[in-house]
Amino acid sequence: MLLLADQCEDLVVDGDNGLTPPASVTAGSGAVSPGSIVAVEESPPTAPANGETRGMSVFVLAGIGMMNAVLLLVGTGLGWLGDRQLGTTPALLLIGMALGIGCGAFCTYKQVHHYLSG
């Protein structure tokens, strides 16, 4: 994040916004003059101190559910189309459904693992 030096004195930093201010705001080897540009590092969010993980929002959970529904429908639909073309009913339909469920489970694992690992 880049800020003008004039904005640095107005910068409010608390433990929840992820900004890590330097001990003294300097540019190179000298002090910052008004109007110069200063880089402020953003620290990654940390887990709450009491050891609890941050909960997933309703929108994240709805997104995971929609992703599973779409993957299941796409897999089933492609299997159904393949069966119609090749006359192999219901082999490709079941294979497509299984692939859709498997892809949905994998994507759900990746999303949930992302939130649980921090």
Number of C-alpha atoms within 10 A of each C-alpha: 8 9 14 15 19 15 12 16 9 8 11 9 11 10 9 9 12 14 18 14 17 10 6 8 16 14 14 8 6 8 10 18 13 11 11 11 16 20 15 15 13 12 11 11 12 12 12 10 7 6 7 9 14 12 9 12 9 9 9 13 14 11 14 19 13 13 17 21 14 14 21 20 16 16 22 22 17 17 25 23 15 18 17 14 10 10 12 13 15 13 13 22 21 16 16 23 21 16 18 24 19 16 17 21 16 12 16 18 12 12 16 14 11 10 12 13 8 11
